[in-house]
Amino acid sequence: MVLESSVCPSVASQSVDLPSTEPADLLVTGIGGATPKAASVLSQALDMPVETVVDALYRAPARLLAGLPAADAAHLAGVIRTLGVEVAVTPAGPAPARAPAVDLAGELIDLDAADAVGQALGRFLGIEPDVALDLLLTPPGVILGNVTEATVRALEAALPAGAVRLTASRPDTAGFALFASGLSPLQVGILRPRLPAGAEIAAGGSATVFDLTRGEADGLWRRLKAPEQVRIIDQAFLRFSIELVAAPPEAAEALETLAGVPVDDYDLLRQALPVPIEAGVAFADLEDRMAAYEAANLHVRAELETFAHQALDILSAPAALLAEFGLAGPMARPASCRP
């Protein structure tokens, strides 16, 4: 998702030169290359609540200090920049308008860069690399909340290029999906009015509801009172696969155009239906993608892949190689791994 810029030019630009005694404001324009330790350092040095400093750093642009003599503001700005924080000195005035807050999720798309991603993400978040990587790989991969575009851009710059796909979403305008299972009859009664027309709650009290507002999702969460049985996820962070379930003989070129399946493989693919033809499709793109297939007389269905578990069947392998992975025999099925 590409966010519209919320950093006004006067804030995003470099500090302006002011007479040394002119009142000035010290603004944080971005977290830059700083680590979370910068918040603690600045809190102690400036005698400010750490929560105030964290808010300024991760929800930039924000005013950190107001009404300082310009010379003092410029000196402080130089010191703060040594921490990696991006700051600017501006003439004293109203605080900049707060940028919209977003939540941020990521997907590891370059497996070879996993270690480097863990290192970079861990440094940015102030946690161990393996913990950071686990956070990224745990669906739906939410890694930051209540931050601004400036922080998203700083993280993007810190990560290995092309290794992670970041998705930012504004929770105040987002649509939410509710996944429920094992609901009691009372809870089923609460949820049933929210189901789309024709939808039913499955045996065992399972149901999925899409397109909830933040208020609706929060209200259902409170009323259902079932934190272990209910998950509410921002739809922007969901990913789907598209499976081809039926295809006429004459649609080979259409499938190649839509999904990149070579025409020469079309007959073989038709013999193996149903087969997945796309993966990692965002919720916002799903309806249009499925409509494109149906328009070509290619019948498809969508499967939620965000929480799907994958397993690997090893049909044959050298015994020494199996031993390296702690596997005893020539055929093994490891426990389900993360998607």
C-alpha positions as YAML, in Angstrom:
chain: A
units: angstrom
residues:
- id: 1
  name: MET
  ca: [0.00, 0.00, 0.00]
- id: 2
  name: VAL
  ca: [1.38, 3.40, -0.94]
- id: 3
  name: LEU
  ca: [0.52, 6.04, 1.59]
- id: 4
  name: GLU
  ca: [-0.14, 9.61, 0.60]
- id: 5
  name: SER
  ca: [2.47, 11.93, 2.03]
- id: 6
  name: SER
  ca: [1.43, 13.39, 5.35]
- id: 7
  name: VAL
  ca: [4.62, 15.37, 5.92]
- id: 8
  name: CYS
  ca: [4.15, 19.00, 5.02]
- id: 9
  name: PRO
  ca: [7.05, 20.60, 3.10]
- id: 10
  name: SER
  ca: [7.96, 23.00, 5.90]
- id: 11
  name: VAL
  ca: [8.39, 20.10, 8.30]
- id: 12
  name: ALA
  ca: [10.09, 17.69, 5.95]
- id: 13
  name: SER
  ca: [12.70, 20.23, 4.87]
- id: 14
  name: GLN
  ca: [15.91, 20.98, 6.66]
- id: 15
  name: SER
  ca: [16.10, 23.40, 9.57]
- id: 16
  name: VAL
  ca: [15.79, 27.09, 8.75]
- id: 17
  name: ASP
  ca: [18.38, 29.65, 9.83]
- id: 18
  name: LEU
  ca: [17.04, 31.94, 12.55]
- id: 19
  name: PRO
  ca: [18.58, 34.72, 14.62]
- id: 20
  name: SER
  ca: [20.09, 33.09, 17.71]
- id: 21
  name: THR
  ca: [17.59, 34.68, 20.09]
- id: 22
  name: GLU
  ca: [14.53, 34.15, 17.89]
- id: 23
  name: PRO
  ca: [12.06, 31.68, 19.45]
- id: 24
  name: ALA
  ca: [12.10, 28.34, 17.68]
- id: 25
  name: ASP
  ca: [10.48, 24.93, 17.82]
- id: 26
  name: LEU
  ca: [12.33, 21.63, 17.62]
- id: 27
  name: LEU
  ca: [10.41, 19.15, 15.49]
- id: 28
  name: VAL
  ca: [10.91, 15.43, 15.00]
- id: 29
  name: THR
  ca: [10.42, 14.69, 11.31]
- id: 30
  name: GLY
  ca: [11.15, 10.96, 11.50]
- id: 31
  name: ILE
  ca: [12.67, 8.17, 13.56]
- id: 32
  name: GLY
  ca: [15.32, 7.82, 10.86]
- id: 33
  name: GLY
  ca: [17.99, 5.30, 11.76]
- id: 34
  name: ALA
  ca: [17.50, 5.53, 15.52]
- id: 35
  name: THR
  ca: [16.75, 2.56, 17.75]
- id: 36
  name: PRO
  ca: [14.13, 2.51, 20.53]
- id: 37
  name: LYS
  ca: [16.91, 3.34, 23.00]
- id: 38
  name: ALA
  ca: [16.81, 6.88, 21.64]
- id: 39
  name: ALA
  ca: [13.48, 7.42, 23.38]
- id: 40
  name: SER
  ca: [14.95, 6.55, 26.77]
- id: 41
  name: VAL
  ca: [18.03, 8.70, 26.19]
- id: 42
  name: LEU
  ca: [15.97, 11.73, 25.15]
- id: 43
  name: SER
  ca: [13.48, 11.24, 27.95]
- id: 44
  name: GLN
  ca: [16.23, 11.43, 30.54]
- id: 45
  name: ALA
  ca: [18.21, 14.20, 28.85]
- id: 46
  name: LEU
  ca: [15.19, 16.45, 28.28]
- id: 47
  name: ASP
  ca: [13.36, 15.46, 31.49]
- id: 48
  name: MET
  ca: [10.27, 14.49, 29.53]
- id: 49
  name: PRO
  ca: [7.91, 11.53, 29.96]
- id: 50
  name: VAL
  ca: [9.15, 8.66, 27.82]
- id: 51
  name: GLU
  ca: [5.62, 8.23, 26.41]
- id: 52
  name: THR
  ca: [5.76, 11.78, 25.04]
- id: 53
  name: VAL
  ca: [9.11, 11.15, 23.40]
- id: 54
  name: VAL
  ca: [7.99, 7.82, 21.91]
- id: 55
  name: ASP
  ca: [4.91, 9.50, 20.48]
- id: 56
  name: ALA
  ca: [7.04, 12.20, 18.85]
- id: 57
  name: LEU
  ca: [9.54, 9.72, 17.42]
- id: 58
  name: TYR
  ca: [7.16, 7.16, 15.97]
- id: 59
  name: ARG
  ca: [4.27, 9.47, 15.08]
- id: 60
  name: ALA
  ca: [6.34, 12.14, 13.38]
- id: 61
  name: PRO
  ca: [6.08, 14.88, 12.34]
- id: 62
  name: ALA
  ca: [5.65, 16.11, 15.89]
- id: 63
  name: ARG
  ca: [6.87, 18.97, 18.01]
- id: 64
  name: LEU
  ca: [9.33, 17.83, 20.65]
- id: 65
  name: LEU
  ca: [10.16, 21.21, 22.24]
- id: 66
  name: ALA
  ca: [8.58, 24.63, 21.77]
- id: 67
  name: GLY
  ca: [9.72, 28.22, 22.20]
- id: 68
  name: LEU
  ca: [13.46, 27.63, 22.59]
- id: 69
  name: PRO
  ca: [16.04, 30.25, 21.65]
- id: 70
  name: ALA
  ca: [17.03, 29.38, 18.10]
- id: 71
  name: ALA
  ca: [20.67, 28.82, 19.07]
- id: 72
  name: ASP
  ca: [19.69, 26.32, 21.76]
- id: 73
  name: ALA
  ca: [17.29, 24.56, 19.40]
- id: 74
  name: ALA
  ca: [19.99, 24.25, 16.75]
- id: 75
  name: HIS
  ca: [22.47, 22.85, 19.28]
- id: 76
  name: LEU
  ca: [19.95, 20.31, 20.56]
- id: 77
  name: ALA
  ca: [19.08, 19.33, 17.01]
- id: 78
  name: GLY
  ca: [22.70, 18.53, 16.30]
- id: 79
  name: VAL
  ca: [22.97, 16.38, 19.42]
- id: 80
  name: ILE
  ca: [19.73, 14.52, 18.70]
- id: 81
  name: ARG
  ca: [20.80, 13.78, 15.13]
- id: 82
  name: THR
  ca: [23.75, 11.81, 16.49]
- id: 83
  name: LEU
  ca: [21.16, 9.29, 17.74]
- id: 84
  name: GLY
  ca: [19.88, 8.84, 14.19]
- id: 85
  name: VAL
  ca: [16.68, 10.81, 14.77]
- id: 86
  name: GLU
  ca: [15.59, 13.21, 12.03]
- id: 87
  name: VAL
  ca: [14.80, 16.67, 13.43]
- id: 88
  name: ALA
  ca: [14.25, 20.20, 12.17]
- id: 89
  name: VAL
  ca: [14.33, 23.67, 13.73]
- id: 90
  name: THR
  ca: [11.47, 25.95, 12.67]
- id: 91
  name: PRO
  ca: [10.16, 29.35, 13.76]
- id: 92
  name: ALA
  ca: [8.01, 29.05, 16.87]
- id: 93
  name: GLY
  ca: [4.38, 28.53, 15.99]
- id: 94
  name: PRO
  ca: [1.49, 26.09, 16.14]
- id: 95
  name: ALA
  ca: [2.35, 22.41, 16.40]
- id: 96
  name: PRO
  ca: [2.18, 20.57, 13.06]
- id: 97
  name: ALA
  ca: [-1.02, 18.69, 12.34]
- id: 98
  name: ARG
  ca: [-0.74, 15.06, 13.38]
- id: 99
  name: ALA
  ca: [-0.44, 12.61, 10.54]
- id: 100
  name: PRO
  ca: [-2.88, 9.68, 10.35]
- id: 101
  name: ALA
  ca: [-1.84, 6.67, 12.41]
- id: 102
  name: VAL
  ca: [-1.37, 3.34, 10.66]
- id: 103
  name: ASP
  ca: [-0.74, -0.26, 11.60]
- id: 104
  name: LEU
  ca: [1.94, -2.09, 9.66]
- id: 105
  name: ALA
  ca: [2.30, -5.72, 8.61]
- id: 106
  name: GLY
  ca: [5.05, -7.38, 6.63]
- id: 107
  name: GLU
  ca: [5.59, -10.46, 4.47]
- id: 108
  name: LEU
  ca: [8.99, -12.06, 3.97]
- id: 109
  name: ILE
  ca: [9.31, -12.53, 0.22]
- id: 110
  name: ASP
  ca: [13.04, -13.27, -0.02]
- id: 111
  name: LEU
  ca: [13.75, -16.32, 2.12]
- id: 112
  name: ASP
  ca: [17.48, -16.05, 1.50]
- id: 113
  name: ALA
  ca: [17.44, -12.68, 3.28]
- id: 114
  name: ALA
  ca: [15.69, -14.00, 6.41]
- id: 115
  name: ASP
  ca: [18.71, -13.62, 8.69]
- id: 116
  name: ALA
  ca: [19.45, -10.10, 7.46]
- id: 117
  name: VAL
  ca: [15.80, -9.17, 7.85]
- id: 118
  name: GLY
  ca: [15.77, -10.47, 11.42]
- id: 119
  name: GLN
  ca: [18.85, -8.39, 12.24]
- id: 120
  name: ALA
  ca: [17.47, -5.20, 10.69]
- id: 121
  name: LEU
  ca: [13.97, -5.58, 12.08]
- id: 122
  name: GLY
  ca: [15.27, -6.51, 15.52]
- id: 123
  name: ARG
  ca: [17.44, -3.41, 15.64]
- id: 124
  name: PHE
  ca: [14.55, -1.20, 14.54]
- id: 125
  name: LEU
  ca: [12.18, -2.67, 17.13]
- id: 126
  name: GLY
  ca: [14.77, -3.07, 19.89]
- id: 127
  name: ILE
  ca: [14.32, -6.84, 20.20]
- id: 128
  name: GLU
  ca: [16.40, -9.93, 19.44]
- id: 129
  name: PRO
  ca: [16.66, -10.86, 15.74]
- id: 130
  name: ASP
  ca: [15.02, -14.26, 16.18]
- id: 131
  name: VAL
  ca: [12.11, -12.68, 18.07]
- id: 132
  name: ALA
  ca: [11.73, -10.06, 15.35]
- id: 133
  name: LEU
  ca: [11.73, -12.69, 12.61]
- id: 134
  name: ASP
  ca: [9.17, -14.76, 14.51]
- id: 135
  name: LEU
  ca: [6.98, -11.66, 14.79]
- id: 136
  name: LEU
  ca: [7.17, -11.14, 11.05]
- id: 137
  name: LEU
  ca: [6.44, -14.80, 10.26]
- id: 138
  name: THR
  ca: [3.49, -15.13, 12.63]
- id: 139
  name: PRO
  ca: [0.34, -14.41, 10.57]
- id: 140
  name: PRO
  ca: [-0.78, -11.81, 9.80]
- id: 141
  name: GLY
  ca: [2.72, -10.40, 10.37]
- id: 142
  name: VAL
  ca: [1.79, -7.21, 12.23]
- id: 143
  name: ILE
  ca: [5.04, -5.59, 13.32]
- id: 144
  name: LEU
  ca: [4.09, -2.01, 14.25]
- id: 145
  name: GLY
  ca: [0.96, -0.23, 15.39]
- id: 146
  name: ASN
  ca: [-0.10, 3.40, 15.78]
- id: 147
  name: VAL
  ca: [2.79, 4.85, 13.77]
- id: 148
  name: THR
  ca: [2.92, 7.30, 10.88]
- id: 149
  name: GLU
  ca: [4.15, 7.26, 7.31]
- id: 150
  name: ALA
  ca: [7.52, 8.64, 8.38]
- id: 151
  name: THR
  ca: [8.11, 5.55, 10.54]
- id: 152
  name: VAL
  ca: [6.97, 3.22, 7.77]
- id: 153
  name: ARG
  ca: [9.47, 4.80, 5.40]
- id: 154
  name: ALA
  ca: [12.24, 4.57, 7.98]
- id: 155
  name: LEU
  ca: [11.62, 0.84, 8.45]
- id: 156
  name: GLU
  ca: [11.45, 0.28, 4.71]
- id: 157
  name: ALA
  ca: [14.85, 1.96, 4.36]
- id: 158
  name: ALA
  ca: [16.30, -0.15, 7.19]
- id: 159
  name: LEU
  ca: [15.24, -3.51, 5.73]
- id: 160
  name: PRO
  ca: [17.17, -5.30, 2.97]
- id: 161
  name: ALA
  ca: [15.88, -4.04, -0.37]
- id: 162
  name: GLY
  ca: [13.14, -6.21, -1.82]
- id: 163
  name: ALA
  ca: [13.14, -8.70, 1.04]
- id: 164
  name: VAL
  ca: [9.91, -7.71, 2.79]
- id: 165
  name: ARG
  ca: [6.59, -6.51, 1.44]
- id: 166
  name: LEU
  ca: [5.11, -3.94, 3.84]
- id: 167
  name: THR
  ca: [1.40, -3.17, 4.06]
- id: 168
  name: ALA
  ca: [0.19, -0.14, 6.00]
- id: 169
  name: SER
  ca: [-3.45, 0.36, 6.93]
- id: 170
  name: ARG
  ca: [-5.34, 3.07, 8.78]
- id: 171
  name: PRO
  ca: [-7.43, 1.33, 11.45]
- id: 172
  name: ASP
  ca: [-9.88, 4.23, 11.60]
- id: 173
  name: THR
  ca: [-10.94, 3.63, 7.98]
- id: 174
  name: ALA
  ca: [-10.04, -0.05, 7.50]
- id: 175
  name: GLY
  ca: [-12.40, -2.98, 7.07]
- id: 176
  name: PHE
  ca: [-12.03, -5.84, 9.54]
- id: 177
  name: ALA
  ca: [-12.67, -9.57, 9.34]
- id: 178
  name: LEU
  ca: [-13.88, -11.65, 12.27]
- id: 179
  name: PHE
  ca: [-12.98, -15.33, 12.51]
- id: 180
  name: ALA
  ca: [-14.89, -17.27, 15.15]
- id: 181
  name: SER
  ca: [-14.97, -20.92, 16.21]
- id: 182
  name: GLY
  ca: [-16.47, -22.95, 19.03]
- id: 183
  name: LEU
  ca: [-19.14, -20.36, 19.82]
- id: 184
  name: SER
  ca: [-21.86, -21.12, 22.33]
- id: 185
  name: PRO
  ca: [-25.56, -20.84, 21.36]
- id: 186
  name: LEU
  ca: [-25.67, -17.45, 23.09]
- id: 187
  name: GLN
  ca: [-22.67, -16.21, 21.14]
- id: 188
  name: VAL
  ca: [-24.13, -17.59, 17.91]
- id: 189
  name: GLY
  ca: [-27.23, -15.50, 18.57]
- id: 190
  name: ILE
  ca: [-25.10, -12.39, 18.97]
- id: 191
  name: LEU
  ca: [-23.17, -13.01, 15.77]
- id: 192
  name: ARG
  ca: [-25.96, -14.25, 13.50]
- id: 193
  name: PRO
  ca: [-27.41, -10.79, 12.68]
- id: 194
  name: ARG
  ca: [-24.00, -9.78, 11.33]
- id: 195
  name: LEU
  ca: [-23.79, -12.61, 8.80]
- id: 196
  name: PRO
  ca: [-24.20, -11.81, 5.09]
- id: 197
  name: ALA
  ca: [-27.44, -12.88, 3.43]
- id: 198
  name: GLY
  ca: [-27.48, -16.63, 2.89]
- id: 199
  name: ALA
  ca: [-24.50, -17.29, 5.16]
- id: 200
  name: GLU
  ca: [-24.77, -19.70, 8.05]
- id: 201
  name: ILE
  ca: [-22.78, -20.49, 11.15]
- id: 202
  name: ALA
  ca: [-21.08, -23.84, 10.62]
- id: 203
  name: ALA
  ca: [-21.35, -26.82, 12.92]
- id: 204
  name: GLY
  ca: [-19.25, -26.24, 15.98]
- id: 205
  name: GLY
  ca: [-20.06, -22.54, 16.05]
- id: 206
  name: SER
  ca: [-17.65, -21.38, 13.33]
- id: 207
  name: ALA
  ca: [-18.17, -18.33, 11.15]
- id: 208
  name: THR
  ca: [-16.33, -15.62, 9.24]
- id: 209
  name: VAL
  ca: [-17.58, -12.07, 8.82]
- id: 210
  name: PHE
  ca: [-15.92, -9.51, 6.54]
- id: 211
  name: ASP
  ca: [-16.19, -5.75, 6.08]
- id: 212
  name: LEU
  ca: [-16.70, -4.74, 9.69]
- id: 213
  name: THR
  ca: [-15.86, -1.20, 10.72]
- id: 214
  name: ARG
  ca: [-13.50, -0.70, 13.65]
- id: 215
  name: GLY
  ca: [-16.45, 0.19, 15.87]
- id: 216
  name: GLU
  ca: [-18.45, -2.86, 14.80]
- id: 217
  name: ALA
  ca: [-15.49, -5.17, 15.29]
- id: 218
  name: ASP
  ca: [-14.75, -3.79, 18.75]
- id: 219
  name: GLY
  ca: [-18.43, -4.06, 19.70]
- id: 220
  name: LEU
  ca: [-18.65, -7.72, 18.66]
- id: 221
  name: TRP
  ca: [-15.41, -8.48, 20.49]
- id: 222
  name: ARG
  ca: [-16.83, -7.08, 23.70]
- id: 223
  name: ARG
  ca: [-20.21, -8.79, 23.31]
- id: 224
  name: LEU
  ca: [-18.85, -12.21, 22.36]
- id: 225
  name: LYS
  ca: [-16.44, -12.23, 25.32]
- id: 226
  name: ALA
  ca: [-14.42, -15.04, 23.75]
- id: 227
  name: PRO
  ca: [-10.83, -13.92, 23.20]
- id: 228
  name: GLU
  ca: [-9.57, -17.45, 22.51]
- id: 229
  name: GLN
  ca: [-12.36, -18.23, 20.06]
- id: 230
  name: VAL
  ca: [-12.46, -14.99, 18.10]
- id: 231
  name: ARG
  ca: [-9.83, -13.28, 15.95]
- id: 232
  name: ILE
  ca: [-10.35, -9.86, 14.43]
- id: 233
  name: ILE
  ca: [-7.92, -8.95, 11.65]
- id: 234
  name: ASP
  ca: [-7.53, -5.89, 9.47]
- id: 235
  name: GLN
  ca: [-8.55, -7.12, 6.02]
- id: 236
  name: ALA
  ca: [-5.62, -5.28, 4.44]
- id: 237
  name: PHE
  ca: [-3.33, -7.85, 6.07]
- id: 238
  name: LEU
  ca: [-5.16, -10.93, 4.75]
- id: 239
  name: ARG
  ca: [-3.84, -12.88, 1.78]
- id: 240
  name: PHE
  ca: [-5.69, -15.33, -0.44]
- id: 241
  name: SER
  ca: [-4.86, -17.93, -3.04]
- id: 242
  name: ILE
  ca: [-6.98, -18.40, -6.14]
- id: 243
  name: GLU
  ca: [-7.70, -21.95, -7.28]
- id: 244
  name: LEU
  ca: [-8.84, -22.91, -10.73]
- id: 245
  name: VAL
  ca: [-11.68, -25.42, -10.44]
- id: 246
  name: ALA
  ca: [-12.98, -25.64, -14.02]
- id: 247
  name: ALA
  ca: [-11.58, -24.55, -17.37]
- id: 248
  name: PRO
  ca: [-12.87, -25.01, -20.94]
- id: 249
  name: PRO
  ca: [-10.49, -26.31, -23.63]
- id: 250
  name: GLU
  ca: [-10.41, -22.96, -25.45]
- id: 251
  name: ALA
  ca: [-9.23, -20.79, -22.51]
- id: 252
  name: ALA
  ca: [-5.51, -21.57, -22.63]
- id: 253
  name: GLU
  ca: [-4.45, -18.14, -23.89]
- id: 254
  name: ALA
  ca: [-6.68, -16.38, -21.37]
- id: 255
  name: LEU
  ca: [-5.11, -18.29, -18.48]
- id: 256
  name: GLU
  ca: [-1.63, -17.49, -19.74]
- id: 257
  name: THR
  ca: [-2.55, -13.80, -19.86]
- id: 258
  name: LEU
  ca: [-4.13, -13.78, -16.40]
- id: 259
  name: ALA
  ca: [-1.88, -16.14, -14.46]
- id: 260
  name: GLY
  ca: [1.20, -16.72, -16.60]
- id: 261
  name: VAL
  ca: [0.50, -20.42, -17.11]
- id: 262
  name: PRO
  ca: [2.16, -21.47, -20.39]
- id: 263
  name: VAL
  ca: [-0.25, -22.52, -23.11]
- id: 264
  name: ASP
  ca: [1.71, -25.76, -23.55]
- id: 265
  name: ASP
  ca: [0.90, -26.74, -19.95]
- id: 266
  name: TYR
  ca: [-2.82, -26.03, -20.19]
- id: 267
  name: ASP
  ca: [-4.07, -29.53, -20.99]
- id: 268
  name: LEU
  ca: [-1.94, -31.04, -18.23]
- id: 269
  name: LEU
  ca: [-3.23, -28.46, -15.77]
- id: 270
  name: ARG
  ca: [-6.86, -29.23, -16.68]
- id: 271
  name: GLN
  ca: [-6.27, -32.86, -15.80]
- id: 272
  name: ALA
  ca: [-5.08, -31.87, -12.31]
- id: 273
  name: LEU
  ca: [-7.95, -29.54, -11.32]
- id: 274
  name: PRO
  ca: [-8.44, -27.98, -8.86]
- id: 275
  name: VAL
  ca: [-5.04, -26.28, -8.79]
- id: 276
  name: PRO
  ca: [-3.82, -22.99, -7.29]
- id: 277
  name: ILE
  ca: [-2.93, -20.41, -9.92]
- id: 278
  name: GLU
  ca: [-2.29, -17.33, -7.79]
- id: 279
  name: ALA
  ca: [-1.02, -16.78, -4.26]
- id: 280
  name: GLY
  ca: [-0.65, -13.81, -1.96]
- id: 281
  name: VAL
  ca: [-3.63, -11.92, -3.36]
- id: 282
  name: ALA
  ca: [-4.67, -9.01, -1.16]
- id: 283
  name: PHE
  ca: [-8.28, -8.76, -0.01]
- id: 284
  name: ALA
  ca: [-8.70, -5.45, -1.84]
- id: 285
  name: ASP
  ca: [-7.66, -7.07, -5.14]
- id: 286
  name: LEU
  ca: [-9.51, -10.36, -4.75]
- id: 287
  name: GLU
  ca: [-12.89, -9.44, -6.22]
- id: 288
  name: ASP
  ca: [-11.42, -7.92, -9.38]
- id: 289
  name: ARG
  ca: [-9.03, -10.84, -9.89]
- id: 290
  name: MET
  ca: [-11.79, -13.42, -9.58]
- id: 291
  name: ALA
  ca: [-14.05, -11.41, -11.88]
- id: 292
  name: ALA
  ca: [-11.31, -11.36, -14.52]
- id: 293
  name: TYR
  ca: [-11.09, -15.16, -14.48]
- id: 294
  name: GLU
  ca: [-14.85, -15.61, -14.61]
- id: 295
  name: ALA
  ca: [-15.06, -13.21, -17.55]
- id: 296
  name: ALA
  ca: [-12.69, -15.55, -19.40]
- id: 297
  name: ASN
  ca: [-14.92, -18.53, -18.51]
- id: 298
  name: LEU
  ca: [-12.31, -19.78, -16.05]
- id: 299
  name: HIS
  ca: [-14.07, -20.82, -12.87]
- id: 300
  name: VAL
  ca: [-12.14, -20.11, -9.69]
- id: 301
  name: ARG
  ca: [-12.52, -20.01, -5.93]
- id: 302
  name: ALA
  ca: [-10.64, -18.12, -3.25]
- id: 303
  name: GLU
  ca: [-8.95, -19.73, -0.26]
- id: 304
  name: LEU
  ca: [-7.69, -17.80, 2.75]
- id: 305
  name: GLU
  ca: [-3.97, -18.54, 3.01]
- id: 306
  name: THR
  ca: [-2.99, -16.19, 5.84]
- id: 307
  name: PHE
  ca: [-3.56, -18.78, 8.56]
- id: 308
  name: ALA
  ca: [-3.04, -21.89, 6.44]
- id: 309
  name: HIS
  ca: [-0.43, -24.42, 7.52]
- id: 310
  name: GLN
  ca: [1.83, -26.10, 5.02]
- id: 311
  name: ALA
  ca: [3.49, -29.49, 5.31]
- id: 312
  name: LEU
  ca: [6.37, -30.95, 3.35]
- id: 313
  name: ASP
  ca: [6.47, -34.58, 2.24]
- id: 314
  name: ILE
  ca: [10.03, -35.84, 1.74]
- id: 315
  name: LEU
  ca: [9.79, -38.70, -0.74]
- id: 316
  name: SER
  ca: [13.50, -39.51, -0.87]
- id: 317
  name: ALA
  ca: [16.74, -38.02, 0.40]
- id: 318
  name: PRO
  ca: [20.24, -39.13, 1.45]
- id: 319
  name: ALA
  ca: [20.31, -40.41, 5.02]
- id: 320
  name: ALA
  ca: [23.07, -37.96, 5.98]
- id: 321
  name: LEU
  ca: [20.99, -35.03, 4.81]
- id: 322
  name: LEU
  ca: [17.94, -36.24, 6.72]
- id: 323
  name: ALA
  ca: [20.06, -36.60, 9.85]
- id: 324
  name: GLU
  ca: [21.05, -32.93, 9.63]
- id: 325
  name: PHE
  ca: [17.37, -32.06, 10.07]
- id: 326
  name: GLY
  ca: [16.78, -34.60, 12.82]
- id: 327
  name: LEU
  ca: [14.80, -36.96, 10.59]
- id: 328
  name: ALA
  ca: [15.33, -40.68, 10.90]
- id: 329
  name: GLY
  ca: [13.92, -42.31, 7.80]
- id: 330
  name: PRO
  ca: [13.83, -41.88, 4.04]
- id: 331
  name: MET
  ca: [10.24, -40.64, 4.24]
- id: 332
  name: ALA
  ca: [9.17, -38.13, 6.82]
- id: 333
  name: ARG
  ca: [6.53, -35.54, 7.33]
- id: 334
  name: PRO
  ca: [7.62, -32.70, 9.59]
- id: 335
  name: ALA
  ca: [5.14, -30.82, 11.69]
- id: 336
  name: SER
  ca: [3.20, -28.12, 9.91]
- id: 337
  name: CYS
  ca: [5.31, -25.08, 9.36]
- id: 338
  name: ARG
  ca: [4.39, -21.45, 9.12]
- id: 339
  name: PRO
  ca: [2.98, -20.28, 5.82]
...
